[in-house]
């Protein structure tokens, strides 16, 4: 039996400045599949409608998935034949529907004087209307016999298998130059998507915007967090309360950015694998302690080496002064 959840919290810096939340998230569950989607609107000046862009990205993604997965038998047959081709087709439809959606919003909701105010006339004319709505997008889908996910831009997708091991199957985005984020608003957006798929059974798949990942000290800690999440999913009410409090804490005392977290999971598999989940959480805890001890030892070694170099420098004899011969 599939289930899902989503939670978005406004960033601490946005609360302080009165800035609107630019993240958006939703999930959908039915008999044949479950899906979770998050999007993170860009924060720079020219993307001043990115909160709308992220919302529309999530909604068109869910509607596109519904369209493709309406006949599960036919979809699964095509998917098994060529998963990457099917996923590429889904991505193309999402981009097309998103562009139509933002074009409709742009026409239906005219640009206001307040939105134009930060720009000169020349600067404003140079902004493409797609850029005004720029956003990242991450989606995951869990079906009975397979799962897959898509991503454009930063953020994270995490799978948790039947041994309660959390992994990040989509590699870090290397499709854009440093300090630039792949976006739905890019003209070559279809080439900037990454994806994963598996025919292995999973307990859960999570998607989150980059505000969550950056609140952790390491990739390992971030992955371990998702195993802990799976361990809480047997009690949905308690889970949602704990997640809400944790995300608020993470943005207010860490990243200060908007955070969205959504996921889909198998209630039956989680109930049947509680022992494995608890064992993995304990193993992760022990590995964390080992990493901390190794890091502490490394720091102490570096300090000792630095102190030794200083002592050598302090005890070294003064160099003999050399004089150049005067020209004759």
C-alpha positions in Angstrom: 0.0 0.0 0.0 1.5 3.3 -1.1 1.5 6.5 1.0 3.2 9.9 0.8 3.8 13.2 2.4 5.1 16.7 1.8 6.2 19.7 3.9 7.5 23.1 2.9 8.8 25.7 5.4 9.8 29.3 4.7 13.4 30.1 5.2 14.5 32.0 8.2 16.1 34.7 6.1 12.9 35.1 4.1 10.9 35.5 7.3 13.3 38.2 8.5 13.1 40.1 5.2 9.4 39.6 4.5 10.3 37.7 1.4 7.8 35.2 0.0 8.5 31.4 0.1 9.8 30.3 -3.3 9.6 26.5 -2.6 6.6 24.4 -3.4 5.8 20.7 -2.8 3.1 18.2 -3.3 2.5 14.4 -3.4 -0.1 12.1 -5.0 -1.1 8.5 -4.1 -3.3 6.1 -5.9 -3.7 2.4 -6.3 -1.1 2.0 -9.1 1.6 4.5 -8.1 2.7 7.3 -5.8 4.6 10.5 -6.7 6.3 13.3 -4.8 7.5 16.6 -6.2 9.4 19.6 -4.9 10.5 22.8 -6.7 12.7 25.7 -5.6 12.2 29.0 -7.3 15.4 31.0 -8.0 16.1 33.8 -5.6 17.9 36.4 -7.8 16.2 39.6 -8.9 15.1 38.7 -12.4 13.3 35.6 -11.2 10.7 37.7 -9.4 7.8 35.3 -10.1 9.7 32.1 -9.2 7.3 31.3 -6.4 4.6 31.0 -9.1 7.1 29.1 -11.4 7.8 26.5 -8.7 4.1 26.0 -7.9 3.3 25.5 -11.6 6.3 23.2 -12.1 5.0 20.9 -9.3 1.4 20.9 -10.6 2.2 20.2 -14.3 4.6 17.4 -13.2 1.9 15.6 -11.3 -0.6 16.1 -14.1 1.9 14.8 -16.6 2.6 11.7 -14.5 -1.1 11.1 -14.2 -1.4 11.3 -18.0 1.4 8.9 -18.6 0.5 6.4 -15.9 -3.2 6.3 -16.6 -2.7 2.9 -18.2 -0.2 1.2 -15.9 0.1 -2.0 -17.9 0.9 -0.2 -21.1 3.3 2.2 -19.4 5.1 -0.6 -17.6 5.6 -2.5 -20.9 7.1 0.6 -22.5 9.2 1.4 -19.4 10.7 -2.0 -19.3 11.6 -1.9 -23.0 13.5 1.4 -22.7 13.3 3.3 -19.3 15.5 6.2 -20.4 13.4 6.9 -23.5 10.2 6.9 -21.6 11.6 9.2 -18.9 12.9 11.6 -21.6 9.4 11.8 -23.0 8.0 12.6 -19.6 10.6 15.4 -19.2 9.8 16.9 -22.6 6.1 17.0 -21.7 6.7 18.6 -18.4 8.8 21.3 -20.0 6.2 21.9 -22.6 3.3 22.1 -20.1 5.3 24.3 -17.8 6.0 26.8 -20.6 2.4 26.9 -21.5 1.4 27.3 -17.9 3.7 30.3 -17.2 2.7 31.8 -20.6 -0.9 31.7 -19.5 0.0 33.3 -16.1 2.1 36.0 -17.8 -0.8 36.9 -20.0 -3.5 36.6 -17.4 -1.7 38.4 -14.7 0.0 41.5 -16.2 3.3 42.7 -14.8 2.7 45.3 -12.1 4.6 48.6 -11.6 5.9 47.2 -8.3 7.5 44.2 -10.2 9.1 46.6 -12.7 10.3 49.0 -10.1 13.8 47.4 -9.4 14.7 47.6 -13.1 15.4 50.3 -15.6 13.3 50.0 -18.8 16.2 48.5 -20.7 17.0 46.0 -18.0 13.3 44.9 -17.8 13.1 44.4 -21.6 16.1 42.1 -21.5 14.4 39.7 -19.1 12.7 36.8 -20.9 9.3 36.0 -19.3 10.5 32.4 -18.7 13.3 33.6 -16.5 10.8 35.5 -14.3 9.4 32.1 -13.3 12.7 30.2 -13.1 12.7 27.1 -10.8 14.4 23.8 -10.2 12.4 20.6 -10.1 12.7 17.1 -8.6 10.2 14.3 -8.8 10.1 10.7 -7.8 7.6 7.9 -8.7 7.1 4.6 -6.9 5.2 1.8 -8.6 4.7 -1.8 -7.7 7.5 -3.2 -9.9 9.8 -0.2 -10.5 10.6 3.3 -9.4 12.1 6.3 -11.1 13.0 10.0 -10.6 13.9 13.1 -12.5 15.8 16.3 -11.5 16.8 19.6 -13.0 18.9 21.9 -10.9 20.1 21.5 -7.3 18.4 19.6 -4.5 18.4 15.9 -3.7 16.7 12.6 -4.3 17.3 9.8 -1.8 16.2 6.2 -2.1 15.9 3.8 0.9 16.1 0.0 0.0 14.7 -3.0 1.9 17.9 -3.1 4.0 17.1 0.5 5.1 20.3 1.8 3.3 19.9 5.3 2.0 21.5 6.3 -1.3 21.6 9.2 -3.7 21.3 7.6 -7.2 21.4 10.9 -9.1 24.9 12.3 -9.4 25.6 15.9 -8.4 24.6 18.3 -11.2 27.7 19.0 -13.4 25.7 20.2 -16.4 26.1 23.9 -15.6 29.2 26.1 -14.9 30.1 26.9 -11.4 27.6 29.1 -9.5 24.9 28.5 -12.0 21.9 26.3 -11.5 20.1 24.3 -14.2 16.6 25.6 -14.5 13.2 24.9 -16.1 13.6 28.4 -17.7 16.8 27.4 -19.6 16.2 27.2 -23.4 18.1 23.8 -23.3 16.3 22.5 -20.2 15.7 19.1 -21.7 19.5 18.6 -21.9 19.9 19.6 -18.2 17.7 16.9 -16.7 19.1 14.0 -14.8 17.2 10.8 -13.9 17.4 7.4 -12.2 15.3 4.3 -12.4 15.3 0.9 -10.7 13.4 -2.4 -10.9 14.5 -3.3 -7.3 12.0 -3.0 -4.5 12.3 0.2 -2.4 10.8 1.1 0.9 10.8 4.8 0.2 12.0 7.6 -2.1 12.5 11.2 -0.8 13.0 14.5 -2.7 14.1 17.8 -1.2 15.2 21.2 -2.1 18.8 22.3 -1.5 18.0 24.0 1.8 17.8 20.6 3.5 21.1 19.2 2.2 23.1 22.3 3.1 21.9 22.1 6.7 24.0 18.9 7.2 27.7 18.7 7.8 28.3 15.8 5.3 26.7 13.7 2.6 26.8 10.7 5.0 24.8 12.5 7.7 22.3 13.7 5.1 21.7 10.1 3.9 21.5 8.7 7.4 18.8 11.3 8.2 16.6 9.6 5.6 16.9 6.2 7.3 15.8 7.8 10.5 12.8 9.3 8.6 11.8 5.8 7.4 12.0 4.6 11.0 9.3 7.2 11.9 6.9 6.5 9.1 5.0 3.8 10.9 3.2 6.6 12.8 2.2 9.2 10.3 0.9 11.8 12.7 4.0 11.6 14.9 6.2 11.7 11.7 4.6 14.8 10.3 4.9 16.6 13.7 8.6 15.6 14.0 9.5 16.6 10.4 7.7 19.9 10.7 9.6 20.9 13.9 12.9 19.6 12.5 12.7 21.5 9.2 11.8 24.7 11.0 14.8 24.2 13.3 17.1 23.5 10.4 16.2 26.7 8.5 16.2 28.9 11.5 19.5 27.7 13.0 21.3 26.5 9.9 20.7 27.1 6.2 18.2 30.0 6.6 16.8 29.0 3.2 13.3 27.7 2.3 13.2 23.9 2.7 10.9 21.4 1.0 10.8 17.7 1.7 8.4 15.2 0.1 8.4 11.4 -0.2 6.5 8.3 -1.1 6.8 5.0 0.6 5.4 1.4 1.0 3.6 1.1 4.3 3.7 -2.7 4.1 7.4 -2.9 3.5 8.2 -0.4 6.3 6.0 -2.4 8.7 7.7 -5.7 7.7 11.2 -4.3 7.9 11.2 -2.5 11.3 14.0 -4.7 12.6 16.2 -3.9 9.6 15.5 -0.2 9.9 16.4 -0.1 13.6 19.6 -2.1 12.9 20.6 0.2 10.1 20.0 3.3 12.3 22.2 1.9 15.0 24.9 1.0 12.5 24.7 4.5 11.0 25.1 6.0 14.5 28.2 3.9 15.1 29.7 4.9 11.7 29.0 8.6 12.6 31.0 8.2 15.8 33.9 6.6 13.9 33.8 9.5 11.4 33.8 12.0 14.2 36.7 10.3 15.9 38.7 10.1 12.7 38.0 13.8 12.0 39.1 14.8 15.5 42.3 12.7 15.2 43.1 14.3 11.8 42.6 17.8 13.3 44.8 17.0 16.3 47.5 15.6 14.0 47.4 18.8 11.9 47.7 20.9 15.0 50.7 18.9 16.3 52.4 19.2 12.9 51.8 23.0 12.9 53.2 23.3 16.4 56.3 21.3 15.5 56.9 23.6 12.5 56.6 26.6 14.7 59.1 25.2 17.2 61.6 24.5 14.5 61.2 28.0 13.2 61.7 29.5 16.7 64.8 27.5 17.4 66.6 27.9 14.1 69.8 30.1 14.2 69.8 33.6 12.7 71.0 33.4 9.1 74.4 34.9 8.4 74.0 38.3 6.9 75.5 38.6 3.4 76.9 41.8 1.9 77.2 42.4 -1.7 80.7 43.6 -2.9 80.9 47.2 -3.9 81.6 47.9 -7.5 85.1 49.0 -8.1 
